[in-house]
Amino acid sequence: MKIILARHGETPWNAEGRYQGQEDIPLSSVGEAQARALGERLKDVVIDRAVASPLVRAKRTAELALGESRQNLLTTDPGLMEIAHGTWEGLLAGEIRDRDGERLQAWRDTPHEVLMPEGESLQHVFDRAWPALARASEGLGRDDTLLVVAHDAVNRVLLCRILGIPLARLWTFRQAPTTINLLEGADVERLEVVRLNDCAHHTPFFGEAVHRAL
């Protein structure tokens, strides 16, 4: 089977550098354009199944990526929701640094050890996202293609598992808005990464802006 693992498009909070987590923030006009560009890129790709996080930024990205003729393919799974940042949600990094600086530094240096205040850890995210990926891909044949639209942290923990690297290495690759990661394998336990963080549909080579909040 083949899996197109995508991230949602940009939101106003992404642009401002605010931590979103499970706050249901919609796409910005830029994010909508990115998702439409993804749809244009995927218009000739045969997609057999599609699943998204129920958060509006991911669901809307999936809708635009699929186009009107393939809307019936889309379902949602709460296991794909973004990490719950708890009391950090809605805050800028500078505001978090003033209030919870030690934990913010740990989030950069040892992310696998951090429990968000009144929120989740990366392990919590993995423990719900991996089964969601397995559910989405269940029964797919060798030549079937699945579209998954999720979030930065969700994609990262899934990719860490597939790449065989620890969650401590979470920051060693990027996940741009509406980026796609192409995966292929007989089942979820035997996936290989074919492409990683490919956002050529809207961004020049090496042009992807570094995210300011996750």
C-alpha positions in Angstrom: 0.0 0.0 0.0 0.9 3.6 -0.4 0.3 6.4 2.1 0.4 10.1 1.5 0.9 11.6 5.0 0.3 15.3 4.8 0.2 18.2 7.3 -2.5 20.8 7.3 -2.0 24.2 5.7 -1.0 27.4 7.5 -3.3 29.0 10.1 -3.2 32.6 11.5 -1.7 31.1 14.7 1.0 29.4 12.7 1.9 32.7 11.1 2.0 34.4 14.4 4.0 31.6 16.1 1.3 30.7 18.6 1.1 27.2 20.0 -2.2 25.7 18.7 -2.4 22.2 20.0 -6.1 21.1 20.0 -7.5 24.6 19.7 -9.7 24.4 16.6 -8.1 27.2 14.5 -9.1 27.4 10.8 -6.8 27.8 7.9 -5.7 31.3 6.9 -6.0 32.5 3.3 -2.4 31.3 2.8 -3.3 27.9 4.2 -6.3 27.6 1.9 -4.0 28.4 -1.1 -1.5 25.9 0.1 -4.2 23.2 0.4 -5.5 24.0 -3.1 -2.0 23.7 -4.5 -1.8 20.3 -2.8 -5.1 19.4 -4.4 -3.7 20.4 -7.8 -0.7 18.3 -7.3 -2.8 15.3 -6.3 -5.6 15.7 -8.8 -4.3 12.8 -11.1 -3.3 10.6 -8.2 -5.7 7.7 -7.6 -6.7 7.9 -3.9 -8.7 5.0 -2.5 -9.2 6.2 1.1 -8.7 9.4 3.0 -8.7 10.2 6.7 -8.0 13.4 8.6 -7.8 14.8 12.1 -11.3 16.2 13.0 -9.7 19.6 13.8 -10.9 22.0 11.1 -7.5 23.0 9.8 -6.7 19.4 8.9 -10.2 18.4 7.7 -10.4 21.5 5.4 -6.9 20.7 4.1 -8.0 17.2 3.3 -11.2 18.5 1.6 -9.3 20.8 -0.7 -6.6 18.2 -1.4 -9.2 15.7 -2.5 -11.4 18.1 -4.5 -15.2 18.1 -4.8 -15.3 14.8 -6.7 -13.6 12.8 -4.0 -15.3 14.2 -0.8 -17.0 10.9 -0.2 -13.7 9.3 0.6 -13.0 11.4 3.6 -13.5 10.3 7.2 -12.0 11.7 10.5 -10.3 10.0 13.4 -9.6 11.8 16.7 -6.5 9.7 17.2 -4.9 12.0 14.6 -5.5 15.3 16.6 -2.6 17.5 17.4 -0.7 17.2 20.7 -2.6 18.8 23.5 -0.4 21.7 24.6 -2.6 22.4 27.6 -2.0 25.8 29.2 0.5 26.7 26.4 -2.2 26.9 23.7 -2.7 30.3 22.3 0.6 31.6 23.6 3.7 32.8 21.8 7.0 31.2 22.5 8.2 34.4 24.3 5.2 34.3 26.6 5.8 30.6 27.4 9.5 31.4 28.1 8.5 33.9 30.7 6.0 31.6 32.4 7.4 28.1 31.9 10.9 28.6 30.6 12.5 25.4 31.9 9.9 23.2 30.3 10.1 25.1 27.0 13.8 24.6 26.9 13.3 20.9 27.7 10.8 20.8 24.8 13.6 21.8 22.5 16.4 19.7 24.0 14.6 16.6 25.3 11.1 16.6 23.8 10.4 13.0 24.6 10.6 13.8 28.4 8.1 16.6 28.4 4.5 16.4 29.6 2.7 19.5 28.5 1.0 21.4 31.4 -2.5 20.0 31.6 -1.8 18.4 28.2 0.0 15.4 26.6 3.5 14.0 26.0 4.8 12.8 22.7 4.3 9.2 23.9 0.6 10.0 24.5 0.3 11.3 20.9 2.1 8.2 19.5 -0.1 5.8 21.5 -3.3 7.2 19.8 -1.9 8.2 16.4 -0.3 4.9 15.5 -3.5 2.9 16.1 -5.3 5.5 14.0 -2.9 5.0 11.1 -3.4 1.2 11.5 -7.2 1.6 11.4 -7.0 3.9 8.3 -4.8 1.5 6.4 -6.6 -1.8 7.4 -7.6 -3.9 4.4 -5.8 -1.8 1.8 -4.3 -3.7 -1.0 -0.8 -3.6 -2.5 -1.7 -0.9 -5.1 -4.1 1.1 -2.9 -3.4 4.6 -1.8 -4.4 6.3 1.5 -4.3 10.0 2.1 -3.8 11.0 5.8 -4.0 14.7 6.8 -2.8 15.4 10.3 -0.5 17.7 12.3 3.1 18.5 12.9 3.6 16.5 16.1 1.5 13.7 14.9 3.4 13.3 11.7 6.7 13.5 13.5 5.9 10.8 16.0 4.7 8.5 13.2 7.7 9.2 11.1 10.1 8.6 14.0 8.6 5.1 14.4 8.8 4.4 10.6 12.3 5.7 10.4 13.4 3.7 13.5 14.6 6.8 15.4 13.7 7.7 19.0 11.3 10.5 19.8 14.3 12.4 21.2 15.2 13.0 17.6 11.9 14.7 16.8 13.4 17.9 15.7 15.9 16.5 13.2 13.5 16.9 10.3 10.8 19.4 9.3 7.1 19.2 8.5 6.0 22.2 6.5 2.4 23.3 5.9 0.7 20.9 3.5 3.9 19.0 3.2 3.6 15.4 2.0 5.5 12.3 3.2 5.2 9.3 0.9 5.2 5.9 2.6 5.0 2.5 1.1 4.9 -1.0 2.4 2.9 -4.2 2.8 1.4 -3.0 6.1 2.0 -0.3 8.7 4.7 -2.4 10.4 6.7 -2.6 7.2 6.5 1.0 5.8 9.4 2.7 4.1 9.8 6.5 3.6 9.8 7.3 -0.1 9.7 11.1 0.3 10.0 13.3 3.4 8.7 16.9 3.9 8.0 17.4 0.2 6.2 20.8 -0.2 7.3 21.5 -3.8 3.7 22.4 -4.7 4.0 25.8 -2.9 7.6 26.4 -1.9 10.9 26.8 -3.8 13.8 24.5 -3.1 15.1 25.1 0.4 12.5 27.9 0.8 10.4 26.4 3.5 10.1 28.7 6.5 11.1 27.2 9.8 8.0 26.8 12.1 8.0 29.0 15.1 5.6 27.0 17.4 5.0 23.4 18.1 
